[in-house]
Amino acid sequence: MIDPELLAKLNEISAKADAAYRAAESTRKYLFWTGVVTVALIVLPLIGLAFAIPSFINSYTSILSGAGL
């Protein structure tokens, strides 16, 4: 039979391990959603600008060349 004091210590360690696991999962989820928001708010607009800026430059230069400047 296991010593009651040893059993209590094992239960305490098990409870602390469960709490650490829950904290790690919470942190993992937080970091995941932070990454998703970062991609949505920064990376996707930069990709859009990579396509929009050449179009604006083309329009601007065509207006300038058409005006005879």
mmCIF file of the N, C-alpha and C atoms, coordinates in Angstrom:
data_MODEL
# 
_entry.id   MODEL 
# 
loop_
_atom_site.group_PDB 
_atom_site.id 
_atom_site.type_symbol 
_atom_site.label_atom_id 
_atom_site.label_alt_id 
_atom_site.label_comp_id 
_atom_site.label_asym_id 
_atom_site.label_entity_id 
_atom_site.label_seq_id 
_atom_site.pdbx_PDB_ins_code 
_atom_site.Cartn_x 
_atom_site.Cartn_y 
_atom_site.Cartn_z 
_atom_site.occupancy 
_atom_site.B_iso_or_equiv 
_atom_site.pdbx_formal_charge 
_atom_site.auth_seq_id 
_atom_site.auth_comp_id 
_atom_site.auth_asym_id 
_atom_site.auth_atom_id 
_atom_site.pdbx_PDB_model_num 
ATOM 1   N N  . MET A 1 1  ? 0.836  -1.178 0.000   1.00 0.00 ? 1  MET A N  1 
ATOM 2   C CA . MET A 1 1  ? 0.000  0.000  0.000   1.00 0.00 ? 1  MET A CA 1 
ATOM 3   C C  . MET A 1 1  ? 0.884  1.245  0.000   1.00 0.00 ? 1  MET A C  1 
ATOM 4   N N  . ILE A 1 2  ? 0.390  2.316  -0.615  1.00 0.00 ? 2  ILE A N  1 
ATOM 5   C CA . ILE A 1 2  ? 1.160  3.549  -0.732  1.00 0.00 ? 2  ILE A CA 1 
ATOM 6   C C  . ILE A 1 2  ? 0.967  4.386  0.532   1.00 0.00 ? 2  ILE A C  1 
ATOM 7   N N  . ASP A 1 3  ? 2.056  4.990  0.943   1.00 0.00 ? 3  ASP A N  1 
ATOM 8   C CA . ASP A 1 3  ? 2.034  5.882  2.102   1.00 0.00 ? 3  ASP A CA 1 
ATOM 9   C C  . ASP A 1 3  ? 1.079  7.048  1.831   1.00 0.00 ? 3  ASP A C  1 
ATOM 10  N N  . PRO A 1 4  ? 0.207  7.410  2.753   1.00 0.00 ? 4  PRO A N  1 
ATOM 11  C CA . PRO A 1 4  ? -0.750 8.504  2.531   1.00 0.00 ? 4  PRO A CA 1 
ATOM 12  C C  . PRO A 1 4  ? -0.063 9.845  2.229   1.00 0.00 ? 4  PRO A C  1 
ATOM 13  N N  . GLU A 1 5  ? 1.082  10.057 2.865   1.00 0.00 ? 5  GLU A N  1 
ATOM 14  C CA . GLU A 1 5  ? 1.816  11.314 2.610   1.00 0.00 ? 5  GLU A CA 1 
ATOM 15  C C  . GLU A 1 5  ? 2.337  11.346 1.176   1.00 0.00 ? 5  GLU A C  1 
ATOM 16  N N  . LEU A 1 6  ? 2.827  10.200 0.700   1.00 0.00 ? 6  LEU A N  1 
ATOM 17  C CA . LEU A 1 6  ? 3.315  10.112 -0.679  1.00 0.00 ? 6  LEU A CA 1 
ATOM 18  C C  . LEU A 1 6  ? 2.155  10.262 -1.663  1.00 0.00 ? 6  LEU A C  1 
ATOM 19  N N  . LEU A 1 7  ? 1.031  9.678  -1.354  1.00 0.00 ? 7  LEU A N  1 
ATOM 20  C CA . LEU A 1 7  ? -0.147 9.797  -2.208  1.00 0.00 ? 7  LEU A CA 1 
ATOM 21  C C  . LEU A 1 7  ? -0.623 11.248 -2.298  1.00 0.00 ? 7  LEU A C  1 
ATOM 22  N N  . ALA A 1 8  ? -0.587 11.952 -1.179  1.00 0.00 ? 8  ALA A N  1 
ATOM 23  C CA . ALA A 1 8  ? -0.985 13.361 -1.171  1.00 0.00 ? 8  ALA A CA 1 
ATOM 24  C C  . ALA A 1 8  ? -0.030 14.186 -2.029  1.00 0.00 ? 8  ALA A C  1 
ATOM 25  N N  . LYS A 1 9  ? 1.255  13.907 -1.925  1.00 0.00 ? 9  LYS A N  1 
ATOM 26  C CA . LYS A 1 9  ? 2.232  14.623 -2.749  1.00 0.00 ? 9  LYS A CA 1 
ATOM 27  C C  . LYS A 1 9  ? 2.017  14.337 -4.235  1.00 0.00 ? 9  LYS A C  1 
ATOM 28  N N  . LEU A 1 10 ? 1.745  13.085 -4.577  1.00 0.00 ? 10 LEU A N  1 
ATOM 29  C CA . LEU A 1 10 ? 1.491  12.726 -5.971  1.00 0.00 ? 10 LEU A CA 1 
ATOM 30  C C  . LEU A 1 10 ? 0.249  13.436 -6.504  1.00 0.00 ? 10 LEU A C  1 
ATOM 31  N N  . ASN A 1 11 ? -0.790 13.516 -5.688  1.00 0.00 ? 11 ASN A N  1 
ATOM 32  C CA . ASN A 1 11 ? -2.004 14.218 -6.099  1.00 0.00 ? 11 ASN A CA 1 
ATOM 33  C C  . ASN A 1 11 ? -1.734 15.710 -6.285  1.00 0.00 ? 11 ASN A C  1 
ATOM 34  N N  . GLU A 1 12 ? -0.919 16.283 -5.421  1.00 0.00 ? 12 GLU A N  1 
ATOM 35  C CA . GLU A 1 12 ? -0.559 17.699 -5.535  1.00 0.00 ? 12 GLU A CA 1 
ATOM 36  C C  . GLU A 1 12 ? 0.232  17.952 -6.815  1.00 0.00 ? 12 GLU A C  1 
ATOM 37  N N  . ILE A 1 13 ? 1.162  17.076 -7.107  1.00 0.00 ? 13 ILE A N  1 
ATOM 38  C CA . ILE A 1 13 ? 1.968  17.217 -8.329  1.00 0.00 ? 13 ILE A CA 1 
ATOM 39  C C  . ILE A 1 13 ? 1.075  17.056 -9.559  1.00 0.00 ? 13 ILE A C  1 
ATOM 40  N N  . SER A 1 14 ? 0.144  16.118 -9.514  1.00 0.00 ? 14 SER A N  1 
ATOM 41  C CA . SER A 1 14 ? -0.770 15.911 -10.631 1.00 0.00 ? 14 SER A CA 1 
ATOM 42  C C  . SER A 1 14 ? -1.648 17.144 -10.858 1.00 0.00 ? 14 SER A C  1 
ATOM 43  N N  . ALA A 1 15 ? -2.128 17.756 -9.788  1.00 0.00 ? 15 ALA A N  1 
ATOM 44  C CA . ALA A 1 15 ? -2.949 18.956 -9.911  1.00 0.00 ? 15 ALA A CA 1 
ATOM 45  C C  . ALA A 1 15 ? -2.140 20.105 -10.510 1.00 0.00 ? 15 ALA A C  1 
ATOM 46  N N  . LYS A 1 16 ? -0.895 20.247 -10.090 1.00 0.00 ? 16 LYS A N  1 
ATOM 47  C CA . LYS A 1 16 ? -0.047 21.310 -10.631 1.00 0.00 ? 16 LYS A CA 1 
ATOM 48  C C  . LYS A 1 16 ? 0.259  21.056 -12.106 1.00 0.00 ? 16 LYS A C  1 
ATOM 49  N N  . ALA A 1 17 ? 0.468  19.816 -12.475 1.00 0.00 ? 17 ALA A N  1 
ATOM 50  C CA . ALA A 1 17 ? 0.723  19.486 -13.884 1.00 0.00 ? 17 ALA A CA 1 
ATOM 51  C C  . ALA A 1 17 ? -0.504 19.800 -14.739 1.00 0.00 ? 17 ALA A C  1 
ATOM 52  N N  . ASP A 1 18 ? -1.689 19.503 -14.232 1.00 0.00 ? 18 ASP A N  1 
ATOM 53  C CA . ASP A 1 18 ? -2.924 19.828 -14.968 1.00 0.00 ? 18 ASP A CA 1 
ATOM 54  C C  . ASP A 1 18 ? -3.079 21.333 -15.130 1.00 0.00 ? 18 ASP A C  1 
ATOM 55  N N  . ALA A 1 19 ? -2.776 22.088 -14.089 1.00 0.00 ? 19 ALA A N  1 
ATOM 56  C CA . ALA A 1 19 ? -2.873 23.550 -14.163 1.00 0.00 ? 19 ALA A CA 1 
ATOM 57  C C  . ALA A 1 19 ? -1.869 24.104 -15.166 1.00 0.00 ? 19 ALA A C  1 
ATOM 58  N N  . ALA A 1 20 ? -0.665 23.559 -15.180 1.00 0.00 ? 20 ALA A N  1 
ATOM 59  C CA . ALA A 1 20 ? 0.347  24.008 -16.136 1.00 0.00 ? 20 ALA A CA 1 
ATOM 60  C C  . ALA A 1 20 ? -0.075 23.684 -17.566 1.00 0.00 ? 20 ALA A C  1 
ATOM 61  N N  . TYR A 1 21 ? -0.690 22.534 -17.770 1.00 0.00 ? 21 TYR A N  1 
ATOM 62  C CA . TYR A 1 21 ? -1.173 22.166 -19.102 1.00 0.00 ? 21 TYR A CA 1 
ATOM 63  C C  . TYR A 1 21 ? -2.259 23.126 -19.576 1.00 0.00 ? 21 TYR A C  1 
ATOM 64  N N  . ARG A 1 22 ? -3.196 23.453 -18.692 1.00 0.00 ? 22 ARG A N  1 
ATOM 65  C CA . ARG A 1 22 ? -4.266 24.393 -19.060 1.00 0.00 ? 22 ARG A CA 1 
ATOM 66  C C  . ARG A 1 22 ? -3.677 25.767 -19.396 1.00 0.00 ? 22 ARG A C  1 
ATOM 67  N N  . ALA A 1 23 ? -2.706 26.206 -18.631 1.00 0.00 ? 23 ALA A N  1 
ATOM 68  C CA . ALA A 1 23 ? -2.088 27.507 -18.905 1.00 0.00 ? 23 ALA A CA 1 
ATOM 69  C C  . ALA A 1 23 ? -1.351 27.485 -20.242 1.00 0.00 ? 23 ALA A C  1 
ATOM 70  N N  . ALA A 1 24 ? -0.669 26.393 -20.537 1.00 0.00 ? 24 ALA A N  1 
ATOM 71  C CA . ALA A 1 24 ? 0.060  26.287 -21.803 1.00 0.00 ? 24 ALA A CA 1 
ATOM 72  C C  . ALA A 1 24 ? -0.902 26.265 -22.984 1.00 0.00 ? 24 ALA A C  1 
ATOM 73  N N  . GLU A 1 25 ? -2.032 25.575 -22.848 1.00 0.00 ? 25 GLU A N  1 
ATOM 74  C CA . GLU A 1 25 ? -3.023 25.543 -23.925 1.00 0.00 ? 25 GLU A CA 1 
ATOM 75  C C  . GLU A 1 25 ? -3.644 26.916 -24.136 1.00 0.00 ? 25 GLU A C  1 
ATOM 76  N N  . SER A 1 26 ? -3.897 27.621 -23.060 1.00 0.00 ? 26 SER A N  1 
ATOM 77  C CA . SER A 1 26 ? -4.449 28.970 -23.163 1.00 0.00 ? 26 SER A CA 1 
ATOM 78  C C  . SER A 1 26 ? -3.462 29.889 -23.892 1.00 0.00 ? 26 SER A C  1 
ATOM 79  N N  . THR A 1 27 ? -2.201 29.789 -23.565 1.00 0.00 ? 27 THR A N  1 
ATOM 80  C CA . THR A 1 27 ? -1.171 30.601 -24.220 1.00 0.00 ? 27 THR A CA 1 
ATOM 81  C C  . THR A 1 27 ? -1.053 30.233 -25.693 1.00 0.00 ? 27 THR A C  1 
ATOM 82  N N  . ARG A 1 28 ? -1.131 28.951 -26.005 1.00 0.00 ? 28 ARG A N  1 
ATOM 83  C CA . ARG A 1 28 ? -1.040 28.511 -27.394 1.00 0.00 ? 28 ARG A CA 1 
ATOM 84  C C  . ARG A 1 28 ? -2.185 29.087 -28.219 1.00 0.00 ? 28 ARG A C  1 
ATOM 85  N N  . LYS A 1 29 ? -3.385 29.041 -27.685 1.00 0.00 ? 29 LYS A N  1 
ATOM 86  C CA . LYS A 1 29 ? -4.537 29.586 -28.399 1.00 0.00 ? 29 LYS A CA 1 
ATOM 87  C C  . LYS A 1 29 ? -4.403 31.095 -28.584 1.00 0.00 ? 29 LYS A C  1 
ATOM 88  N N  . TYR A 1 30 ? -3.931 31.782 -27.551 1.00 0.00 ? 30 TYR A N  1 
ATOM 89  C CA . TYR A 1 30 ? -3.733 33.229 -27.634 1.00 0.00 ? 30 TYR A CA 1 
ATOM 90  C C  . TYR A 1 30 ? -2.726 33.570 -28.727 1.00 0.00 ? 30 TYR A C  1 
ATOM 91  N N  . LEU A 1 31 ? -1.610 32.865 -28.769 1.00 0.00 ? 31 LEU A N  1 
ATOM 92  C CA . LEU A 1 31 ? -0.595 33.121 -29.794 1.00 0.00 ? 31 LEU A CA 1 
ATOM 93  C C  . LEU A 1 31 ? -1.112 32.791 -31.189 1.00 0.00 ? 31 LEU A C  1 
ATOM 94  N N  . PHE A 1 32 ? -1.905 31.743 -31.326 1.00 0.00 ? 32 PHE A N  1 
ATOM 95  C CA . PHE A 1 32 ? -2.462 31.396 -32.624 1.00 0.00 ? 32 PHE A CA 1 
ATOM 96  C C  . PHE A 1 32 ? -3.350 32.519 -33.153 1.00 0.00 ? 32 PHE A C  1 
ATOM 97  N N  . TRP A 1 33 ? -4.267 33.002 -32.312 1.00 0.00 ? 33 TRP A N  1 
ATOM 98  C CA . TRP A 1 33 ? -5.177 34.042 -32.765 1.00 0.00 ? 33 TRP A CA 1 
ATOM 99  C C  . TRP A 1 33 ? -4.465 35.370 -32.973 1.00 0.00 ? 33 TRP A C  1 
ATOM 100 N N  . THR A 1 34 ? -3.392 35.618 -32.216 1.00 0.00 ? 34 THR A N  1 
ATOM 101 C CA . THR A 1 34 ? -2.584 36.808 -32.462 1.00 0.00 ? 34 THR A CA 1 
ATOM 102 C C  . THR A 1 34 ? -1.955 36.728 -33.847 1.00 0.00 ? 34 THR A C  1 
ATOM 103 N N  . GLY A 1 35 ? -1.481 35.563 -34.228 1.00 0.00 ? 35 GLY A N  1 
ATOM 104 C CA . GLY A 1 35 ? -0.914 35.378 -35.567 1.00 0.00 ? 35 GLY A CA 1 
ATOM 105 C C  . GLY A 1 35 ? -1.951 35.553 -36.661 1.00 0.00 ? 35 GLY A C  1 
ATOM 106 N N  . VAL A 1 36 ? -3.135 35.033 -36.445 1.00 0.00 ? 36 VAL A N  1 
ATOM 107 C CA . VAL A 1 36 ? -4.202 35.165 -37.440 1.00 0.00 ? 36 VAL A CA 1 
ATOM 108 C C  . VAL A 1 36 ? -4.571 36.633 -37.636 1.00 0.00 ? 36 VAL A C  1 
ATOM 109 N N  . VAL A 1 37 ? -4.707 37.371 -36.546 1.00 0.00 ? 37 VAL A N  1 
ATOM 110 C CA . VAL A 1 37 ? -5.054 38.787 -36.638 1.00 0.00 ? 37 VAL A CA 1 
ATOM 111 C C  . VAL A 1 37 ? -3.932 39.574 -37.299 1.00 0.00 ? 37 VAL A C  1 
ATOM 112 N N  . THR A 1 38 ? -2.688 39.231 -36.989 1.00 0.00 ? 38 THR A N  1 
ATOM 113 C CA . THR A 1 38 ? -1.548 39.904 -37.610 1.00 0.00 ? 38 THR A CA 1 
ATOM 114 C C  . THR A 1 38 ? -1.557 39.702 -39.116 1.00 0.00 ? 38 THR A C  1 
ATOM 115 N N  . VAL A 1 39 ? -1.796 38.492 -39.556 1.00 0.00 ? 39 VAL A N  1 
ATOM 116 C CA . VAL A 1 39 ? -1.850 38.215 -40.994 1.00 0.00 ? 39 VAL A CA 1 
ATOM 117 C C  . VAL A 1 39 ? -2.998 38.985 -41.636 1.00 0.00 ? 39 VAL A C  1 
ATOM 118 N N  . ALA A 1 40 ? -4.139 38.992 -40.978 1.00 0.00 ? 40 ALA A N  1 
ATOM 119 C CA . ALA A 1 40 ? -5.313 39.653 -41.554 1.00 0.00 ? 40 ALA A CA 1 
ATOM 120 C C  . ALA A 1 40 ? -5.132 41.162 -41.640 1.00 0.00 ? 40 ALA A C  1 
ATOM 121 N N  . LEU A 1 41 ? -4.487 41.768 -40.659 1.00 0.00 ? 41 LEU A N  1 
ATOM 122 C CA . LEU A 1 41 ? -4.396 43.223 -40.609 1.00 0.00 ? 41 LEU A CA 1 
ATOM 123 C C  . LEU A 1 41 ? -3.141 43.810 -41.239 1.00 0.00 ? 41 LEU A C  1 
ATOM 124 N N  . ILE A 1 42 ? -2.095 43.012 -41.400 1.00 0.00 ? 42 ILE A N  1 
ATOM 125 C CA . ILE A 1 42 ? -0.835 43.554 -41.932 1.00 0.00 ? 42 ILE A CA 1 
ATOM 126 C C  . ILE A 1 42 ? -0.446 42.900 -43.250 1.00 0.00 ? 42 ILE A C  1 
ATOM 127 N N  . VAL A 1 43 ? -0.378 41.593 -43.284 1.00 0.00 ? 43 VAL A N  1 
ATOM 128 C CA . VAL A 1 43 ? 0.152  40.899 -44.459 1.00 0.00 ? 43 VAL A CA 1 
ATOM 129 C C  . VAL A 1 43 ? -0.804 40.995 -45.649 1.00 0.00 ? 43 VAL A C  1 
ATOM 130 N N  . LEU A 1 44 ? -2.087 40.763 -45.430 1.00 0.00 ? 44 LEU A N  1 
ATOM 131 C CA . LEU A 1 44 ? -3.029 40.811 -46.549 1.00 0.00 ? 44 LEU A CA 1 
ATOM 132 C C  . LEU A 1 44 ? -3.123 42.206 -47.184 1.00 0.00 ? 44 LEU A C  1 
ATOM 133 N N  . PRO A 1 45 ? -3.172 43.295 -46.413 1.00 0.00 ? 45 PRO A N  1 
ATOM 134 C CA . PRO A 1 45 ? -3.145 44.613 -47.066 1.00 0.00 ? 45 PRO A CA 1 
ATOM 135 C C  . PRO A 1 45 ? -1.845 44.877 -47.828 1.00 0.00 ? 45 PRO A C  1 
ATOM 136 N N  . LEU A 1 46 ? -0.724 44.386 -47.338 1.00 0.00 ? 46 LEU A N  1 
ATOM 137 C CA . LEU A 1 46 ? 0.535  44.565 -48.068 1.00 0.00 ? 46 LEU A CA 1 
ATOM 138 C C  . LEU A 1 46 ? 0.504  43.831 -49.408 1.00 0.00 ? 46 LEU A C  1 
ATOM 139 N N  . ILE A 1 47 ? -0.087 42.660 -49.430 1.00 0.00 ? 47 ILE A N  1 
ATOM 140 C CA . ILE A 1 47 ? -0.225 41.931 -50.687 1.00 0.00 ? 47 ILE A CA 1 
ATOM 141 C C  . ILE A 1 47 ? -1.135 42.703 -51.635 1.00 0.00 ? 47 ILE A C  1 
ATOM 142 N N  . GLY A 1 48 ? -2.212 43.252 -51.111 1.00 0.00 ? 48 GLY A N  1 
ATOM 143 C CA . GLY A 1 48 ? -3.108 44.064 -51.931 1.00 0.00 ? 48 GLY A CA 1 
ATOM 144 C C  . GLY A 1 48 ? -2.416 45.287 -52.494 1.00 0.00 ? 48 GLY A C  1 
ATOM 145 N N  . LEU A 1 49 ? -1.590 45.937 -51.680 1.00 0.00 ? 49 LEU A N  1 
ATOM 146 C CA . LEU A 1 49 ? -0.846 47.103 -52.160 1.00 0.00 ? 49 LEU A CA 1 
ATOM 147 C C  . LEU A 1 49 ? 0.151  46.735 -53.253 1.00 0.00 ? 49 LEU A C  1 
ATOM 148 N N  . ALA A 1 50 ? 0.701  45.540 -53.190 1.00 0.00 ? 50 ALA A N  1 
ATOM 149 C CA . ALA A 1 50 ? 1.644  45.104 -54.214 1.00 0.00 ? 50 ALA A CA 1 
ATOM 150 C C  . ALA A 1 50 ? 0.968  45.061 -55.588 1.00 0.00 ? 50 ALA A C  1 
ATOM 151 N N  . PHE A 1 51 ? -0.336 44.830 -55.615 1.00 0.00 ? 51 PHE A N  1 
ATOM 152 C CA . PHE A 1 51 ? -1.068 44.833 -56.879 1.00 0.00 ? 51 PHE A CA 1 
ATOM 153 C C  . PHE A 1 51 ? -1.650 46.209 -57.201 1.00 0.00 ? 51 PHE A C  1 
ATOM 154 N N  . ALA A 1 52 ? -2.000 46.982 -56.186 1.00 0.00 ? 52 ALA A N  1 
ATOM 155 C CA . ALA A 1 52 ? -2.661 48.269 -56.409 1.00 0.00 ? 52 ALA A CA 1 
ATOM 156 C C  . ALA A 1 52 ? -1.675 49.364 -56.808 1.00 0.00 ? 52 ALA A C  1 
ATOM 157 N N  . ILE A 1 53 ? -0.509 49.399 -56.205 1.00 0.00 ? 53 ILE A N  1 
ATOM 158 C CA . ILE A 1 53 ? 0.448  50.484 -56.478 1.00 0.00 ? 53 ILE A CA 1 
ATOM 159 C C  . ILE A 1 53 ? 0.868  50.520 -57.946 1.00 0.00 ? 53 ILE A C  1 
ATOM 160 N N  . PRO A 1 54 ? 1.228  49.408 -58.586 1.00 0.00 ? 54 PRO A N  1 
ATOM 161 C CA . PRO A 1 54 ? 1.569  49.494 -60.009 1.00 0.00 ? 54 PRO A CA 1 
ATOM 162 C C  . PRO A 1 54 ? 0.416  50.022 -60.865 1.00 0.00 ? 54 PRO A C  1 
ATOM 163 N N  . SER A 1 55 ? -0.809 49.683 -60.521 1.00 0.00 ? 55 SER A N  1 
ATOM 164 C CA . SER A 1 55 ? -1.959 50.184 -61.262 1.00 0.00 ? 55 SER A CA 1 
ATOM 165 C C  . SER A 1 55 ? -2.082 51.701 -61.097 1.00 0.00 ? 55 SER A C  1 
ATOM 166 N N  . PHE A 1 56 ? -1.895 52.199 -59.883 1.00 0.00 ? 56 PHE A N  1 
ATOM 167 C CA . PHE A 1 56 ? -1.948 53.643 -59.654 1.00 0.00 ? 56 PHE A CA 1 
ATOM 168 C C  . PHE A 1 56 ? -0.834 54.361 -60.399 1.00 0.00 ? 56 PHE A C  1 
ATOM 169 N N  . ILE A 1 57 ? 0.356  53.800 -60.377 1.00 0.00 ? 57 ILE A N  1 
ATOM 170 C CA . ILE A 1 57 ? 1.485  54.429 -61.084 1.00 0.00 ? 57 ILE A CA 1 
ATOM 171 C C  . ILE A 1 57 ? 1.204  54.463 -62.582 1.00 0.00 ? 57 ILE A C  1 
ATOM 172 N N  . ASN A 1 58 ? 0.660  53.385 -63.109 1.00 0.00 ? 58 ASN A N  1 
ATOM 173 C CA . ASN A 1 58 ? 0.337  53.332 -64.528 1.00 0.00 ? 58 ASN A CA 1 
ATOM 174 C C  . ASN A 1 58 ? -0.718 54.390 -64.884 1.00 0.00 ? 58 ASN A C  1 
ATOM 175 N N  . SER A 1 59 ? -1.734 54.519 -64.072 1.00 0.00 ? 59 SER A N  1 
ATOM 176 C CA . SER A 1 59 ? -2.769 55.536 -64.316 1.00 0.00 ? 59 SER A CA 1 
ATOM 177 C C  . SER A 1 59 ? -2.169 56.940 -64.239 1.00 0.00 ? 59 SER A C  1 
ATOM 178 N N  . TYR A 1 60 ? -1.349 57.182 -63.253 1.00 0.00 ? 60 TYR A N  1 
ATOM 179 C CA . TYR A 1 60 ? -0.752 58.493 -63.056 1.00 0.00 ? 60 TYR A CA 1 
ATOM 180 C C  . TYR A 1 60 ? 0.159  58.868 -64.229 1.00 0.00 ? 60 TYR A C  1 
ATOM 181 N N  . THR A 1 61 ? 0.995  57.934 -64.668 1.00 0.00 ? 61 THR A N  1 
ATOM 182 C CA . THR A 1 61 ? 1.899  58.241 -65.784 1.00 0.00 ? 61 THR A CA 1 
ATOM 183 C C  . THR A 1 61 ? 1.134  58.402 -67.089 1.00 0.00 ? 61 THR A C  1 
ATOM 184 N N  . SER A 1 62 ? 0.051  57.662 -67.263 1.00 0.00 ? 62 SER A N  1 
ATOM 185 C CA . SER A 1 62 ? -0.731 57.816 -68.488 1.00 0.00 ? 62 SER A CA 1 
ATOM 186 C C  . SER A 1 62 ? -1.438 59.180 -68.498 1.00 0.00 ? 62 SER A C  1 
ATOM 187 N N  . ILE A 1 63 ? -1.875 59.650 -67.350 1.00 0.00 ? 63 ILE A N  1 
ATOM 188 C CA . ILE A 1 63 ? -2.492 60.982 -67.272 1.00 0.00 ? 63 ILE A CA 1 
ATOM 189 C C  . ILE A 1 63 ? -1.449 62.038 -67.583 1.00 0.00 ? 63 ILE A C  1 
ATOM 190 N N  . LEU A 1 64 ? -0.253 61.896 -67.053 1.00 0.00 ? 64 LEU A N  1 
ATOM 191 C CA . LEU A 1 64 ? 0.810  62.885 -67.300 1.00 0.00 ? 64 LEU A CA 1 
ATOM 192 C C  . LEU A 1 64 ? 1.240  62.899 -68.766 1.00 0.00 ? 64 LEU A C  1 
ATOM 193 N N  . SER A 1 65 ? 1.347  61.712 -69.370 1.00 0.00 ? 65 SER A N  1 
ATOM 194 C CA . SER A 1 65 ? 1.777  61.665 -70.753 1.00 0.00 ? 65 SER A CA 1 
ATOM 195 C C  . SER A 1 65 ? 0.672  62.155 -71.682 1.00 0.00 ? 65 SER A C  1 
ATOM 196 N N  . GLY A 1 66 ? -0.566 61.980 -71.303 1.00 0.00 ? 66 GLY A N  1 
ATOM 197 C CA . GLY A 1 66 ? -1.694 62.455 -72.103 1.00 0.00 ? 66 GLY A CA 1 
ATOM 198 C C  . GLY A 1 66 ? -1.864 63.968 -72.017 1.00 0.00 ? 66 GLY A C  1 
ATOM 199 N N  . ALA A 1 67 ? -1.422 64.552 -70.903 1.00 0.00 ? 67 ALA A N  1 
ATOM 200 C CA . ALA A 1 67 ? -1.570 66.004 -70.714 1.00 0.00 ? 67 ALA A CA 1 
ATOM 201 C C  . ALA A 1 67 ? -0.469 66.766 -71.423 1.00 0.00 ? 67 ALA A C  1 
ATOM 202 N N  . GLY A 1 68 ? 0.528  66.085 -71.908 1.00 0.00 ? 68 GLY A N  1 
ATOM 203 C CA . GLY A 1 68 ? 1.617  66.742 -72.621 1.00 0.00 ? 68 GLY A CA 1 
ATOM 204 C C  . GLY A 1 68 ? 2.647  67.380 -71.715 1.00 0.00 ? 68 GLY A C  1 
ATOM 205 N N  . LEU A 1 69 ? 2.724  66.910 -70.477 1.00 0.00 ? 69 LEU A N  1 
ATOM 206 C CA . LEU A 1 69 ? 3.728  67.458 -69.562 1.00 0.00 ? 69 LEU A CA 1 
ATOM 207 C C  . LEU A 1 69 ? 4.993  66.746 -69.777 1.00 0.00 ? 69 LEU A C  1 
# 
